[in-house]
Amino acid sequence: MKTQVDEIAPDLFRICTYIPKIDLQFNQFLVRDEEPLLYHTGMHGMFNMVHRAVARVLDPATLRWIGWSHFEADECGSLNKWLAAAPRAEPVCGMVGALVNINDFADRRARVLADNEGLATGRHRFRFLETPHVPHAWDCSLLFEETGKTLFCSDLLLQNGKVEPVTEQSVLEGARQSLLGFQAGPLANSYPYTPLTEPTLQRLADLAPERLAIMHGSSLVGDCGGALREWGGVLREVLGS
């Protein structure tokens, strides 16, 4: 496997490893700033590849913040390896994530953020968003980088395939086909559709993001609010009853 690094916006780097066996990209996002932030760690077994990729941009030991959406191997599986490699790094999550997972799992206690609380890393300011069950899991949260209007949106709009780092073209059809594929296989029911789904997506769309940093597949630039609203309709169509 080869890990690719692309600067998809000023000081925002997409670190991508494509796994042909499952036809899926795994992306981490690195924000270069006075207090560098890594969003998603990758799985435990991917640590060395991701660490080398981060080192192409900055000294991994200077990492200050490590974020993710929900407790899952590809989101934070190598968290403890990162905490060992970066002595000043702190995990960032919400209260639910800290209580039910992270403050037992992690070798360093989490910085717990409340819904809508800000986190400044220097030039960039992030807003922490509690999003239970969007994309999935009780402890779900997302980060919105207010300076460049980038929404770090985890598994939302997942697309299979070896695709380009960033696109201005709609990713909805690719994401819809991937969702349908999941429903036909062992990962069926991995995405819920609940009364929270569309209001949460509407809340995210109202932020008017100009970029979606997507964990699996191409990141999107352009009318990202429109894409999030449309995705709610897709989820209702495929998953709603």
Number of C-alpha atoms within 10 A of each C-alpha: 9 8 16 16 20 13 16 18 13 9 13 19 24 27 24 26 22 21 14 11 6 9 11 18 23 22 31 28 26 25 24 21 17 14 17 21 23 23 25 28 28 26 17 17 12 17 17 12 18 24 17 14 21 23 12 10 15 16 13 21 17 16 26 20 22 23 24 27 30 29 20 13 15 20 24 24 20 21 27 17 16 24 21 13 15 17 14 14 23 23 26 23 29 23 18 17 21 22 14 13 14 22 15 12 14 18 15 18 14 23 16 18 18 13 15 13 12 17 16 13 17 11 11 18 17 22 19 22 23 24 23 19 19 27 24 21 18 16 22 22 27 26 25 24 20 16 10 17 16 23 25 27 23 27 19 20 28 24 26 20 18 17 15 9 21 20 16 13 11 14 18 17 13 16 20 18 14 16 24 14 14 15 16 10 9 9 11 13 14 12 19 18 20 15 9 13 20 20 13 21 21 16 15 21 20 14 15 17 23 16 26 26 30 25 28 25 28 27 25 24 18 16 17 23 21 14 18 24 19 17 21 17 14 17 18 16 11 13 16 12 7
